[in-house]
Amino acid sequence: ISLRALVEQGSEQPASTTSNNTNERFVIIVPEALNRFPGQNMCLASLLKYSPKALKQIKKLIKDRSTYLVTGISHIDDLYISEYLDISIYGCEPESSYLYSTKSGSKRIFKSSNVPMPYGEYDIYNQKRLLESLAQLIVEHLDVQRWIFKIDDNYDGLGIAYCDIATHLPCYKNVVEEVEKSANQSVQKQSYAQILCELSDVLDKHTIYINKSQFNSWQEYLKVFLSEGGIIEAYPPSNSVTSITVCLSIEPDGHYSLVCSGDQLHAESQFSCWGLSFPQTSADSNRLNTYCSSIVEQCQQRNIYGYIDIDFITFIDIKTKQQNLWVIDLSIGYSEHISLSRVMQYITTGKFNPQMHSFTVKMKQLKQRLRNWQNGAPEYTIVEKNRYGILSSKLYHRNLSNLHYSIFFQICRTHGVGFDIREKQGTIFTLYECDHHEHIGMITISDTLKTTLSNFACYLNTIYQEITPADMQDSSNFILAVNDIENILGITQETNSNVSLNSSTS
């Protein structure tokens, strides 16, 4: 909050009112029940429910103020807090939030919205339907090499497994040849029977599990999948796939706004997002906005309000060479993506353009004098400049828990990792409370996407080298993140080279 005031002034000298403004705007209240339930992973609303002193403090603080409650994942105890404080909730009922945040629930909304989705099936609760549905999908979409399984009530890719059917299904090549010769119904039925006969054994031997700490076999995974429900989904038939997240705010009066968008960054798994490149640059903004509008309309019909995240994937089809866009997931509630993008907007005083999916900041630029002999005070004009950000809240390093923040920031200053107030670019960190001290959030901002990616990777690698002892192994995801960015930069450089080559050839 103090940094925001300095950015607005365009000066590194703090204003006298800054500290007072900070104290007025930012208040931390700790529920007294925080440590009373050891071993119980309770949400904030549940902790507040059993913290009457904290509730009274909040009630006193918000007295005679316009106030509402923003939930993360909606919980029944949010209703209790809302009623006790006599304030509204900016969100939907917990039942609706849970139902439509599941993989199958989101598919119902997407289907009603008539937006493009991966081929697949949802609401699967028995093994017979799973095998029959998958066999039919394989017959109908032989160009799909990989099929994905997702458990309904899971997040961050932990409930995902996949199988490369084209590689491991013994009859696959024969089926492709037969269908290419004749695509009549009898051939398809025969192919379906062949696939169904071999499918169970292939899944048992060749399925890959993202969460290897929980699932070691197909039977273990299948037990959870069938008990909670799940979906089957096609993996795009492409060598290059980019995931996009669009965050929206749906108001009860029918209006909605696009809060931010970003290209997902993946390190530990292609299905697990460790950060966003903000704003997104991978898909046409008008196309994304059209699909979002259709989805919002269906959400409103189901009384879904508040904040939502919609996940897309975009890819170039190997056969058609056309860019495709599929919608794959819906999350209901205030997310870390919204939080970090708003930190970036707050610090830079910048604005996100929801039509163009661009982010700009206003800068003072010195006017050029018409004649050298003109005197007087320098004159400035206000210009808009693009800014890009790499946002992550999921960086961790085991040695951070042994490092005092003052030492950490001294390391950053020594290596020039900081924020330029006048240029409105640089790096800022989001810090976690003591129980999660080994985690840290990081936002790097610059004027081009390539520079932003390069700076983020460079700074993260520098910090890693400084805080990692020689004998510490598998202690961090810093290098995984750096490798992911270097891979992206390599692809970008290769693409630019190809474009230049094509231009010179033509």
C-alpha positions in Angstrom: 0.0 0.0 0.0 2.9 2.3 0.7 4.5 1.5 -2.6 1.3 2.4 -4.4 1.5 6.0 -3.0 5.1 6.3 -4.2 4.1 5.1 -7.7 1.3 7.7 -7.9 3.8 10.4 -6.9 6.5 9.1 -9.3 8.9 9.7 -6.5 11.0 7.5 -4.1 10.4 9.9 -1.2 7.5 8.8 0.9 4.6 11.2 1.6 3.8 12.1 5.2 0.3 10.6 4.9 1.5 7.2 3.6 1.8 5.4 6.9 -1.5 6.7 8.1 -3.2 5.6 4.9 -1.7 2.1 5.3 -3.0 1.7 8.8 -6.5 2.8 7.7 -6.7 0.5 4.7 -5.0 -2.7 5.9 -6.1 -4.4 9.1 -5.3 -8.0 10.1 -7.6 -9.8 12.6 -6.5 -13.2 13.7 -9.2 -15.7 14.8 -8.5 -16.8 18.4 -9.6 -20.4 17.3 -6.6 -20.6 14.9 -4.7 -23.1 17.0 -7.5 -24.8 18.8 -8.2 -27.5 16.2 -4.8 -29.1 15.6 -4.9 -31.6 12.7 -8.1 -30.1 11.3 -7.8 -28.4 7.9 -10.5 -25.7 8.5 -11.4 -22.9 6.2 -11.4 -19.3 7.4 -15.2 -19.1 7.8 -15.1 -22.1 10.1 -12.3 -20.7 12.2 -14.2 -17.4 12.5 -17.4 -19.2 13.5 -15.6 -20.4 16.7 -13.9 -17.1 17.3 -16.4 -14.7 18.8 -13.8 -12.1 19.8 -12.6 -11.8 16.2 -16.2 -11.6 14.9 -16.9 -8.8 17.4 -13.8 -6.9 16.2 -14.9 -7.3 12.6 -18.4 -6.1 13.4 -17.0 -3.0 15.1 -14.7 -2.3 12.2 -17.4 -2.4 9.5 -20.0 -0.5 11.5 -21.7 2.1 9.3 -19.7 1.0 6.3 -20.8 -0.6 3.0 -19.5 -4.1 3.4 -19.8 -7.5 1.7 -18.1 -10.9 2.0 -16.0 -12.4 -0.8 -15.6 -16.2 -0.4 -12.9 -18.5 -1.8 -14.5 -21.9 -2.2 -18.0 -21.3 -0.9 -18.7 -23.1 2.4 -21.8 -23.4 4.6 -20.1 -21.5 7.4 -19.8 -18.5 5.1 -23.6 -18.2 5.5 -23.2 -18.2 9.3 -20.6 -15.4 9.1 -22.8 -13.4 6.7 -25.8 -13.7 9.0 -23.8 -12.8 12.1 -22.3 -9.7 10.6 -25.5 -8.8 8.7 -23.7 -8.4 5.4 -24.2 -9.8 1.9 -22.0 -12.5 0.2 -20.6 -11.8 -3.2 -21.0 -15.3 -4.5 -23.4 -18.2 -4.8 -24.9 -20.9 -2.5 -22.4 -23.5 -1.4 -24.4 -26.3 -3.0 -24.3 -24.6 -6.4 -20.7 -23.7 -6.0 -19.8 -27.3 -5.3 -22.0 -28.9 -8.0 -20.8 -26.7 -10.9 -17.1 -26.6 -9.8 -16.9 -30.4 -10.3 -15.6 -31.6 -13.7 -19.0 -33.1 -14.7 -20.9 -30.0 -13.4 -18.8 -27.6 -15.5 -19.4 -29.8 -18.6 -23.2 -29.4 -18.2 -22.7 -25.6 -18.3 -20.4 -25.8 -21.3 -22.7 -28.0 -23.2 -25.7 -25.7 -22.6 -23.5 -22.8 -23.7 -22.7 -24.4 -27.1 -19.0 -23.6 -26.7 -16.4 -26.0 -28.2 -15.2 -28.7 -25.8 -12.9 -31.7 -26.0 -14.6 -34.9 -27.1 -15.6 -36.9 -24.1 -18.1 -38.1 -21.5 -19.0 -37.0 -18.0 -21.0 -38.2 -15.0 -19.3 -41.6 -15.1 -19.9 -43.7 -12.0 -19.4 -47.4 -13.1 -16.6 -49.3 -14.9 -18.9 -50.7 -17.6 -19.9 -47.2 -18.8 -16.3 -46.0 -18.5 -15.0 -48.7 -20.8 -17.9 -48.6 -23.3 -17.8 -44.8 -23.5 -14.0 -44.7 -24.0 -14.2 -47.5 -26.7 -16.9 -45.5 -28.6 -14.9 -42.3 -28.3 -11.8 -44.0 -29.7 -13.7 -45.3 -32.7 -15.2 -41.9 -33.4 -12.0 -39.9 -33.0 -9.1 -42.0 -34.1 -6.9 -39.0 -34.6 -6.8 -38.5 -30.8 -3.6 -40.2 -29.5 -4.2 -39.6 -25.7 -7.3 -39.9 -23.5 -7.5 -38.2 -20.1 -9.4 -39.2 -17.0 -10.4 -36.6 -14.4 -11.9 -37.2 -11.0 -14.8 -34.8 -10.4 -13.9 -33.3 -7.0 -10.2 -32.6 -7.5 -8.1 -29.6 -8.3 -4.7 -28.6 -9.7 -4.4 -31.7 -11.8 -4.2 -34.1 -8.8 -7.1 -36.2 -9.9 -5.9 -36.6 -13.5 -4.6 -39.8 -15.2 -4.0 -40.4 -18.9 -3.3 -43.2 -21.3 -1.6 -43.0 -24.8 -4.1 -45.2 -26.5 -2.6 -44.9 -30.0 0.7 -46.2 -28.6 -0.4 -49.1 -26.4 -3.7 -50.4 -27.9 -2.7 -53.5 -29.9 -5.5 -53.3 -32.4 -5.2 -49.5 -32.9 -3.3 -49.6 -36.2 -5.6 -52.3 -37.7 -8.7 -50.3 -36.7 -7.3 -47.1 -38.3 -6.6 -49.1 -41.5 -10.0 -50.7 -41.6 -11.9 -47.5 -41.0 -9.8 -45.7 -43.7 -10.8 -48.4 -46.2 -14.5 -48.4 -45.2 -16.3 -46.2 -42.7 -19.6 -48.1 -42.8 -21.5 -49.0 -39.6 -20.5 -52.7 -39.6 -16.8 -51.9 -39.7 -17.2 -49.4 -36.8 -19.1 -52.0 -34.7 -16.4 -54.5 -35.3 -13.7 -52.0 -34.4 -15.6 -51.0 -31.3 -15.8 -54.7 -30.2 -12.0 -55.1 -30.7 -11.1 -52.0 -28.8 -13.5 -52.9 -25.9 -12.0 -56.3 -25.6 -8.4 -55.0 -25.2 -9.1 -51.7 -23.3 -9.2 -53.0 -19.7 -5.8 -54.6 -19.9 -4.3 -51.5 -21.7 -5.6 -49.2 -19.0 -4.3 -51.4 -16.2 -0.8 -51.5 -17.6 -0.2 -48.2 -19.3 -2.2 -45.5 -17.5 0.0 -42.6 -16.1 -1.1 -40.9 -12.8 -0.3 -37.2 -12.1 -0.6 -37.7 -8.4 1.8 -40.6 -7.9 1.9 -40.3 -4.1 -1.8 -41.3 -4.0 -2.2 -43.5 -7.0 0.1 -46.4 -7.9 -2.2 -48.6 -9.9 -5.3 -48.5 -12.2 -7.4 -50.2 -9.6 -6.5 -47.7 -6.9 -7.3 -44.8 -9.3 -10.5 -46.5 -10.6 -11.9 -47.0 -7.0 -11.7 -43.2 -6.3 -12.8 -42.2 -9.8 -16.0 -44.3 -9.6 -16.8 -43.4 -6.0 -16.6 -39.6 -6.7 -17.5 -39.6 -10.4 -15.4 -38.3 -13.2 -15.0 -37.5 -16.9 -13.2 -38.8 -20.0 -11.6 -36.1 -22.2 -9.6 -36.1 -25.4 -6.1 -34.6 -25.3 -5.7 -32.2 -28.3 -4.2 -33.9 -31.4 -1.3 -31.4 -31.5 2.3 -31.1 -30.6 1.8 -27.7 -29.0 -0.9 -27.0 -26.5 -1.4 -23.7 -24.5 -3.7 -23.4 -21.5 -5.5 -20.1 -20.9 -7.4 -18.9 -17.8 -10.0 -16.1 -18.0 -11.3 -14.7 -14.7 -14.7 -13.0 -14.5 -16.9 -11.2 -12.0 -20.7 -11.9 -12.3 -22.9 -9.4 -10.5 -26.4 -10.3 -9.2 -28.0 -7.5 -11.4 -26.9 -9.4 -14.6 -23.8 -7.4 -15.4 -20.4 -9.1 -15.6 -16.9 -8.0 -16.2 -13.7 -9.7 -17.3 -11.1 -9.2 -14.5 -8.0 -10.7 -16.1 -6.7 -13.3 -18.5 -3.4 -15.2 -18.7 -1.5 -18.0 -20.3 -0.8 -20.8 -17.9 2.8 -21.8 -17.0 3.5 -25.5 -16.1 6.5 -27.0 -14.4 5.9 -30.2 -12.4 3.1 -31.4 -14.6 1.5 -30.3 -17.9 -1.8 -30.4 -16.0 -0.7 -28.3 -13.0 -0.4 -24.5 -13.2 2.3 -22.8 -11.2 1.8 -19.3 -12.7 0.2 -17.0 -15.3 1.6 -14.9 -18.0 -0.6 -11.8 -17.8 -2.4 -10.8 -20.0 -2.9 -13.8 -22.3 -1.5 -13.6 -25.9 -2.3 -17.0 -27.3 -5.8 -16.7 -28.5 -8.1 -14.1 -30.2 -9.6 -11.9 -27.5 -12.9 -11.5 -29.4 -13.3 -15.3 -29.6 -12.5 -15.8 -26.0 -14.9 -13.0 -24.9 -17.7 -14.5 -27.0 -17.4 -17.9 -25.4 -17.1 -16.3 -21.9 -20.4 -14.4 -22.5 -22.2 -17.6 -23.4 -20.9 -19.4 -20.3 -21.8 -16.4 -18.1 -25.4 -16.5 -19.4 -25.7 -20.2 -18.4 -24.1 -19.4 -15.0 -26.7 -16.7 -14.3 -29.5 -19.1 -15.2 -28.1 -21.4 -12.4 -27.8 -18.6 -9.9 -24.0 -18.6 -10.0 -22.7 -15.2 -9.1 -19.4 -13.7 -7.8 -16.0 -14.6 -9.2 -15.3 -17.5 -11.6 -12.3 -18.8 -13.5 -12.7 -20.4 -17.0 -9.9 -22.6 -18.4 -9.3 -23.0 -22.1 -6.8 -24.8 -24.2 -5.7 -23.6 -27.6 -3.7 -25.6 -30.2 -2.9 -25.9 -33.8 -4.5 -29.0 -35.3 -1.9 -31.2 -37.0 -4.2 -32.1 -39.9 -6.0 -28.8 -40.6 -3.3 -26.4 -39.4 -6.0 -24.3 -37.9 -6.0 -22.8 -34.4 -8.6 -24.5 -32.2 -10.0 -23.3 -28.8 -11.6 -25.7 -26.3 -13.1 -24.8 -23.0 -12.1 -27.4 -20.3 -12.8 -26.3 -16.8 -14.7 -23.9 -14.5 -13.8 -22.8 -10.9 -16.2 -20.8 -8.8 -14.8 -18.5 -6.2 -12.1 -15.8 -5.7 -8.8 -17.2 -7.1 -5.1 -16.5 -6.7 -5.1 -15.4 -10.3 -7.5 -12.6 -9.6 -5.6 -11.7 -6.4 -2.2 -11.5 -8.0 -3.5 -9.6 -11.1 -5.1 -7.0 -8.8 -1.8 -6.7 -6.8 -0.1 -5.9 -10.2 -2.8 -3.4 -11.1 -2.7 -1.8 -7.7 1.1 -1.4 -7.6 1.5 -0.1 -11.2 -1.8 1.9 -11.2 -2.4 0.2 -14.6 -5.6 -0.8 -16.3 -6.6 -4.1 -17.9 -8.5 -3.8 -21.2 -11.1 -6.6 -21.3 -11.8 -6.1 -25.0 -8.2 -6.3 -26.3 -6.8 -8.4 -23.4 -4.0 -5.8 -22.9 -2.6 -4.1 -19.8 -1.3 -0.5 -19.9 0.1 2.0 -17.5 0.2 5.8 -17.8 3.6 7.3 -17.9 5.0 10.9 -17.9 7.0 11.6 -21.0 9.1 14.7 -21.4 7.9 17.0 -24.2 10.5 17.8 -26.8 11.1 21.6 -27.1 10.4 23.1 -30.6 13.5 25.3 -30.2 16.7 24.7 -28.2 16.7 28.3 -26.9 13.3 27.9 -25.2 13.6 28.2 -21.4 11.3 27.4 -18.5 10.2 24.4 -16.5 10.2 21.1 -18.4 6.8 20.1 -19.8 5.4 16.5 -19.7 2.8 14.6 -21.6 0.9 11.5 -20.4 1.4 8.4 -22.6 0.1 4.8 -22.3 2.6 1.9 -22.4 2.1 -1.8 -22.4 3.1 -3.9 -19.4 3.3 -7.7 -19.0 3.5 -9.7 -15.8 4.5 -13.2 -14.8 2.4 -14.0 -11.7 3.0 -17.0 -9.4 1.9 -17.8 -5.8 3.2 -21.4 -5.9 6.9 -21.1 -5.7 8.5 -23.0 -2.8 12.0 -23.6 -1.4 12.7 -25.6 1.8 15.5 -23.2 2.8 13.2 -20.2 2.8 11.8 -21.4 6.2 15.4 -20.9 7.6 15.9 -17.5 6.0 14.8 -14.2 7.7 12.9 -11.9 5.3 15.4 -9.1 5.9 18.3 -11.4 4.6 16.1 -12.5 1.7 15.5 -8.9 0.6 19.2 -8.0 1.1 20.0 -10.8 -1.4 17.5 -9.3 -3.8 18.9 -5.8 -3.5 22.5 -7.1 -4.0 21.5 -8.6 -7.3 19.3 -5.8 -8.5 16.0 -7.5 -8.0 13.5 -4.7 -7.2 10.8 -2.4 -8.4 11.4 0.7 -10.5 8.8 3.2 -9.3 9.2 5.6 -12.2 9.1 3.0 -14.9 6.4 0.9 -13.2 8.2 -2.3 -13.8 10.4 -4.8 -11.8 9.7 -7.5 -9.3 7.6 -7.7 -6.1 7.0 -10.6 -3.7 3.9 -11.8 -1.8 4.8 -13.2 1.6 3.1 -16.0 3.5 2.5 -16.4 7.2 4.9 -18.4 9.3 3.3 -21.8 8.8 4.0 -21.6 5.1 7.3 -19.7 5.2 8.9 -22.0 2.6 6.4 -20.7 0.0 6.6 -17.3 -1.7 4.7 -15.4 -4.4 6.5 -13.5 -7.1 5.3 -10.9 -9.7 7.7 -9.7 -12.4 6.6 -6.8 -14.6 8.2 -5.5 -17.8 7.3 -3.8 -21.2 7.5 -6.9 -23.4 6.4 -10.5 -22.8 9.9 -11.8 -23.8 11.7 -9.5 -21.4 9.3 -10.3 -18.6 9.8 -14.0 -19.0 13.6 -13.6 -19.2 13.7 -11.4 -16.1 11.5 -13.7 -14.1 13.7 -16.7 -14.9 16.9 -14.8 -14.3 15.8 -13.5 -11.0 14.4 -16.8 -9.8 17.6 -18.6 -10.8 19.7 -16.0 -9.0 17.7 -16.4 -5.8 17.9 -20.2 -6.1 21.7 -20.1 -6.4 22.0 -17.8 -3.4 19.8 -19.7 -0.9 20.4 -23.3 -1.9 23.1 -25.2 0.0 25.2 -27.6 -2.0 23.9 -30.7 -0.2 20.2 -29.8 -0.5 18.4 -31.9 -3.1 14.7 -31.8 -4.4 14.0 -28.8 -2.1 12.4 -26.5 -4.6 10.4 -26.0 -7.7 12.4 -22.9 -8.7 14.5 -24.6 -11.3 11.4 -26.4 -12.8 9.8 -23.0 -13.3 13.0 -21.6 -14.8 13.2 -24.6 -17.2 9.6 -24.1 -18.2 10.2 -20.4 -19.1 13.4 -21.2 -21.0 11.5 -23.8 -23.0 8.8 -21.1 -23.8 11.5 -18.6 -24.8 13.1 -21.3 -27.1 9.8 -22.0 -28.8 9.1 -18.2 -29.2 12.5 -17.7 -30.7 12.0 -20.6 -33.1 8.6 -19.3 -34.1 10.0 -15.8 -34.8 12.8 -17.2 -36.8 10.3 -19.2 -39.0 8.2 -16.1 -39.5 11.2 -14.1 -40.6 12.3 -16.9 -42.9 8.8 -17.1 -44.5 8.7 -13.3 -44.9 12.1 -13.2 -46.6 11.1 -16.1 -48.9 7.9 -14.5 -50.0 
